[in-house]
Amino acid sequence: PTQRNFQYGRMTIFGTEQILNLANLQSSEIFLDIGSGIGTVALQAASCIGCEARGIEYVRDRVFISKQIRLALDTAINELGPFIKTGRTEFLEGDFTHAENRERLAEANVAFVNNSEGIYSQRAGMKNSQFPDSSVAAIFAQMKPGSRLISLCPLYDLGLDCEESNRDTFSYNPDASFFRYEQVSIEAPSEDSYHEGHKGVVSWHTTAKNLSAHKYTRITQKSFGGGTAVFSCQNCKGVSRALTDKGTLRTTCSYCLKTRS
């Protein structure tokens, strides 16, 4: 199947605002929407935060619509006056699961993926290949320490975070895992904020309902240097790079070949 099968729905204005706040996105940072659809999340980030924003989308029609919305939004903002500063937006037509796109995408400081309801994993309908969620995890592993990613469905391929990996150890090991995990809540708007029937934070819920999300933060580690993501094997204690030479997420220890927890 193509990525047309993966579309599930869109974040509302209220939901996107929560995402940007939870990520603590700054105007000096780069924001990335993975599977950006018609571009509304990236455009809101650039317009409201003033940061550079990027979106990558496989379906050409959606990329075209994104660019048309951007033109209309730029016109509307310019009419308000030159004192309003917005960030640059860029919409890439491409497949985020392809390794050749990964370096460009991993330049982001904050990334968001709407992979709700397993649309990039068990519901993707793919056979004999990795789920798109695995590619999202690989992009995150290549991002710099301090970078954040928020997803609507857990990225199980990342394994245990630094706190869980160090739970039964005598001393904290920063190389145990390359990220910190936190479950967060996207709060539904109050009644006086309802607009045109959308009471929720996503387009597929029109009622006022909070939504669970998952925040991953890259941490600084000791081994290999240069911000390289690594993990320690709980079996042999060897330290492996989190990414293979092909840019995919490593799922086994480089030394004993045990599956990563």
matplotlib code that plots the C-alpha trace (Angstrom):
import matplotlib.pyplot as plt

x = [0.0, 1.0, 1.1, -2.4, -3.5, -1.8, -3.9, -6.0, -6.9, -5.6, -4.8, -7.1, -5.7, -6.1, -4.4, -1.5, -1.1, -0.8, 1.8, 4.0, 3.7, 4.5, 7.6, 8.7, 9.4, 11.5, 11.7, 15.4, 14.6, 13.6, 10.2, 9.4, 6.0, 6.5, 3.7, 2.5, -0.6, -1.9, 0.7, -1.4, 0.7, 4.0, 2.3, 0.9, 4.4, 6.0, 3.3, 2.8, 6.3, 8.3, 10.5, 11.6, 9.2, 9.4, 6.9, 7.5, 4.6, 4.4, 1.2, 1.8, -1.7, -1.3, 2.0, 0.5, -2.4, 0.2, 1.9, -1.3, -2.4, 1.1, 0.6, -2.8, -1.6, 1.4, -0.9, -3.2, -0.3, 1.3, -2.0, -1.8, 1.5, 5.3, 5.7, 4.5, 7.4, 6.8, 9.2, 10.1, 8.1, 9.3, 7.2, 9.1, 7.5, 9.0, 9.0, 10.2, 11.0, 13.7, 17.2, 18.2, 15.8, 16.8, 19.7, 17.6, 14.8, 17.1, 18.2, 15.1, 15.1, 11.5, 9.5, 5.9, 4.2, 0.5, 0.7, -2.5, -4.3, -1.3, -1.7, 2.1, 2.4, 0.0, -2.7, -0.3, -1.1, 2.6, 4.1, 7.8, 9.0, 9.5, 6.6, 6.9, 7.1, 10.6, 11.7, 10.3, 12.3, 15.5, 15.0, 14.7, 17.9, 19.8, 18.5, 20.8, 20.9, 18.2, 15.9, 12.3, 9.8, 6.1, 4.0, 0.4, 1.2, 4.3, 7.4, 8.1, 11.1, 13.1, 13.2, 13.6, 14.4, 17.3, 15.3, 13.9, 17.3, 19.0, 16.2, 18.1, 21.6, 23.9, 25.1, 23.5, 24.8, 24.2, 24.9, 22.1, 19.7, 19.8, 16.5, 14.1, 10.4, 7.4, 3.7, 1.9, -1.7, -3.0, -5.7, -9.1, -10.1, -12.5, -16.1, -15.5, -12.8, -15.0, -15.0, -17.2, -18.2, -14.6, -14.6, -11.6, -7.9, -8.1, -10.4, -11.7, -13.0, -15.6, -16.1, -14.0, -11.7, -8.1, -5.6, -2.6, 0.7, 4.3, 7.3, 10.8, 13.9, 17.4, 20.0, 23.7, 25.8, 29.5, 30.5, 31.5, 30.9, 29.4, 25.9, 25.8, 22.9, 24.0, 22.6, 24.2, 23.3, 21.7, 23.3, 27.0, 27.1, 28.6, 27.8, 26.3, 25.4, 21.7, 21.8, 23.2, 25.5, 22.4, 20.7, 18.1, 17.5, 19.6, 17.5, 20.3, 23.6, 26.6, 28.6, 26.4, 23.5, 20.9, 17.7, 17.6, 15.1]
y = [0.0, 3.6, 6.2, 7.2, 4.3, 5.7, 9.0, 9.0, 12.6, 16.0, 17.9, 20.8, 24.3, 23.6, 20.2, 21.7, 24.4, 21.8, 19.9, 23.0, 23.8, 20.3, 20.3, 23.7, 24.7, 27.9, 30.4, 29.5, 25.9, 23.8, 22.0, 18.9, 17.3, 13.7, 12.8, 16.4, 16.0, 19.4, 21.2, 22.8, 21.8, 23.0, 26.3, 26.9, 26.3, 28.8, 31.4, 31.2, 30.4, 32.1, 29.1, 27.4, 24.5, 21.6, 19.0, 15.8, 14.2, 11.3, 12.3, 15.0, 16.5, 17.1, 18.8, 21.1, 22.0, 22.7, 25.2, 26.9, 27.3, 28.7, 31.4, 32.3, 32.5, 34.6, 37.0, 37.3, 37.9, 40.5, 42.5, 42.7, 44.6, 44.1, 43.9, 40.3, 37.9, 34.4, 31.5, 30.0, 26.9, 24.1, 21.2, 18.2, 15.7, 12.4, 9.2, 9.6, 5.9, 6.3, 6.7, 9.4, 11.8, 11.1, 13.5, 16.4, 15.4, 14.8, 18.4, 19.2, 20.1, 19.2, 16.6, 15.5, 12.5, 11.8, 8.0, 7.6, 4.3, 2.4, 3.8, 3.6, 0.2, -2.7, -0.9, 0.0, -3.2, -3.8, -7.2, -8.2, -4.7, -2.5, -0.4, 3.3, 3.8, 2.1, 4.9, 7.6, 6.0, 6.0, 9.7, 10.5, 8.5, 10.6, 13.9, 15.9, 15.5, 17.8, 17.3, 16.2, 14.1, 13.8, 11.0, 10.0, 6.3, 4.8, 4.0, 0.6, 0.0, 2.5, 0.1, 1.1, 4.7, 5.8, 5.6, 2.1, 0.9, 2.0, 0.9, -2.1, -0.8, 0.4, 3.5, 5.5, 4.7, 7.4, 5.0, 2.6, 4.4, 7.5, 9.0, 9.9, 9.1, 10.8, 10.1, 13.5, 14.7, 16.9, 18.8, 19.5, 23.2, 24.8, 25.4, 29.0, 28.0, 25.7, 26.6, 25.4, 22.2, 21.0, 20.5, 18.1, 18.3, 16.0, 16.0, 12.5, 13.5, 16.3, 16.0, 17.6, 14.8, 14.7, 12.7, 10.8, 11.4, 10.3, 12.6, 11.4, 13.5, 12.7, 12.8, 13.4, 10.2, 9.4, 6.8, 7.6, 11.4, 13.8, 13.2, 9.7, 7.7, 4.5, 1.8, -0.7, -4.4, -5.7, -9.1, -8.4, -4.7, -3.8, -0.4, -0.3, 2.5, 2.9, 3.1, 0.7, 1.7, 1.8, 4.3, 1.9, 1.4, -1.4, -4.0, -6.3, -5.9, -5.5, -7.9, -10.7, -10.2, -10.4, -8.5, -5.1, -4.6]
z = [0.0, -0.5, 2.3, 1.2, 3.4, 6.5, 6.8, 9.9, 10.6, 11.6, 14.7, 15.5, 16.2, 19.9, 19.7, 17.8, 20.3, 23.0, 21.0, 20.6, 24.3, 25.4, 23.2, 24.5, 20.9, 20.6, 17.8, 17.3, 16.6, 13.6, 13.8, 11.7, 11.0, 9.9, 7.5, 7.3, 5.2, 4.1, 6.3, 9.0, 12.0, 10.5, 9.4, 12.9, 14.4, 12.0, 12.4, 16.1, 17.4, 14.7, 14.1, 10.9, 10.2, 7.8, 6.7, 4.7, 2.9, 0.4, -1.4, -4.0, -3.8, -0.1, -0.7, -3.3, -0.9, 1.8, -0.4, -1.4, 2.2, 3.0, 0.2, 1.5, 5.1, 4.1, 2.3, 5.3, 7.7, 5.4, 5.4, 9.2, 9.0, 8.8, 12.5, 12.6, 12.4, 11.2, 10.5, 7.2, 6.1, 3.8, 2.5, 1.1, -1.2, -0.3, 1.8, 5.3, 5.5, 2.9, 4.3, 1.8, 3.5, 7.0, 7.4, 6.3, 8.6, 11.6, 11.6, 13.5, 17.2, 17.6, 15.7, 15.7, 14.2, 14.1, 14.2, 16.2, 16.5, 15.2, 11.7, 11.2, 12.8, 12.9, 10.9, 8.1, 6.3, 5.3, 4.9, 4.8, 5.6, 8.6, 9.8, 9.3, 13.1, 12.9, 10.5, 12.8, 15.6, 13.4, 12.6, 16.3, 17.1, 14.6, 16.1, 18.3, 22.1, 23.6, 20.7, 21.4, 19.5, 20.3, 18.9, 19.4, 19.6, 21.4, 19.4, 20.8, 18.6, 20.7, 23.6, 27.2, 28.1, 30.3, 33.6, 32.9, 31.7, 34.9, 37.3, 38.7, 38.5, 41.4, 39.5, 36.7, 33.3, 30.7, 27.9, 28.9, 26.6, 24.4, 25.4, 28.2, 27.9, 29.3, 28.8, 28.4, 27.9, 25.2, 27.0, 25.4, 25.2, 27.5, 26.4, 25.6, 23.1, 21.0, 17.3, 14.5, 16.2, 17.0, 20.7, 20.7, 19.9, 16.8, 13.8, 14.5, 18.0, 18.0, 21.7, 24.5, 25.1, 26.4, 24.3, 25.6, 23.8, 24.1, 24.5, 23.8, 24.6, 23.3, 26.1, 26.1, 26.4, 26.9, 24.3, 20.7, 21.1, 18.6, 19.9, 18.6, 20.1, 21.8, 24.2, 26.6, 26.3, 29.5, 28.8, 28.0, 28.9, 25.6, 24.1, 20.6, 18.3, 18.0, 14.2, 11.7, 8.9, 6.7, 9.0, 10.4, 14.1, 15.6, 17.4, 18.6, 20.5, 18.3, 20.4, 21.7, 19.2, 22.0, 21.2, 22.8, 25.6]

ax = plt.figure().add_subplot(projection="3d")
ax.plot(x, y, z, "-o")
ax.set_aspect("equal")
plt.show()
